[in-house]
Amino acid sequence: MQITSIAAIYFLFWVMSAFIMLPFGVRTAEEAGEEQVPGQAESAPVNFRPGKLALRATPIAAVLTSLFVANYINGWVTVADIDFLPKPPEAA
């Protein structure tokens, strides 16, 4: 597997893990006991920290990418292992 492919897979895992982690640790103005700004949605976070989110997503993406590459090299799970659909009948 080429290094560019590994980098692309890492990026995909990073974006996926960042999106999955977005709702964790978010507090609304009501939960934080702060006053809302006029026009602010009730569900808007009080202080969104994208840097902290990026720091959390980075090691998760690294572990997932490592597992993906290890599976690619060693062949632990193949397409045949996850093919659960029945085979079509042979054409006569």
C-alpha positions as CSV (number, residue, x, y, z in Angstrom):
1,M,0.0,0.0,0.0
2,Q,1.4,3.4,-1.0
3,I,2.0,6.2,1.6
4,T,-0.5,8.4,-0.2
5,S,-3.2,5.8,0.2
6,I,-2.4,5.5,3.9
7,A,-2.6,9.3,4.2
8,A,-5.9,9.4,2.4
9,I,-7.3,6.7,4.7
10,Y,-6.0,8.5,7.7
11,F,-7.7,11.7,6.6
12,L,-11.0,9.8,6.1
13,F,-10.8,8.2,9.6
14,W,-9.9,11.6,11.1
15,V,-12.9,13.4,9.6
16,M,-15.2,10.5,10.6
17,S,-13.9,10.5,14.2
18,A,-14.2,14.2,14.4
19,F,-17.8,14.2,13.3
20,I,-18.7,11.4,15.6
21,M,-17.1,13.3,18.6
22,L,-18.8,16.6,17.9
23,P,-21.7,16.2,20.4
24,F,-19.5,14.9,23.3
25,G,-18.7,17.5,25.9
26,V,-20.9,20.2,24.4
27,R,-22.8,22.4,26.9
28,T,-25.6,24.8,26.1
29,A,-26.0,28.2,27.6
30,E,-28.7,26.9,29.9
31,E,-26.6,24.0,31.1
32,A,-23.6,26.4,31.7
33,G,-25.8,28.9,33.5
34,E,-25.0,31.7,31.1
35,E,-27.3,34.2,29.4
36,Q,-28.2,33.6,25.7
37,V,-27.3,36.1,23.0
38,P,-30.4,37.4,21.3
39,G,-31.1,35.2,18.2
40,Q,-29.0,32.4,19.5
41,A,-30.4,28.9,19.1
42,E,-31.1,27.1,22.4
43,S,-29.0,24.2,21.4
44,A,-25.9,26.3,20.4
45,P,-22.8,25.4,22.3
46,V,-21.4,27.9,24.8
47,N,-17.7,27.5,23.9
48,F,-16.9,25.3,21.0
49,R,-13.2,24.4,20.9
50,P,-12.2,22.9,17.5
51,G,-8.6,22.5,18.6
52,K,-9.5,20.2,21.5
53,L,-11.7,18.2,19.1
54,A,-8.8,17.9,16.6
55,L,-6.5,16.7,19.4
56,R,-9.0,14.0,20.4
57,A,-9.6,12.9,16.8
58,T,-6.0,12.6,15.9
59,P,-5.0,9.5,18.0
60,I,-8.3,7.8,17.3
61,A,-7.7,8.2,13.6
62,A,-4.1,7.0,14.0
63,V,-5.3,3.8,15.8
64,L,-8.1,3.1,13.2
65,T,-5.7,3.7,10.3
66,S,-3.1,1.3,11.9
67,L,-5.7,-1.4,12.3
68,F,-6.9,-0.9,8.7
69,V,-3.3,-1.1,7.3
70,A,-2.6,-4.2,9.5
71,N,-5.7,-5.9,8.3
72,Y,-4.7,-5.0,4.7
73,I,-1.3,-6.6,5.2
74,N,-2.3,-9.6,7.2
75,G,-5.7,-10.3,5.6
76,W,-7.6,-10.9,8.9
77,V,-11.0,-9.8,7.5
78,T,-11.5,-10.2,3.8
79,V,-14.4,-9.6,1.4
80,A,-15.3,-13.3,1.6
81,D,-15.7,-13.0,5.4
82,I,-18.3,-10.3,5.2
83,D,-20.2,-11.5,2.1
84,F,-23.4,-12.8,3.7
85,L,-25.7,-12.6,0.7
86,P,-26.6,-15.9,-0.9
87,K,-25.0,-16.7,-4.3
88,P,-27.3,-16.4,-7.3
89,P,-28.4,-19.6,-8.9
90,E,-26.3,-20.6,-11.9
91,A,-27.7,-19.7,-15.3
92,A,-28.6,-22.7,-17.3
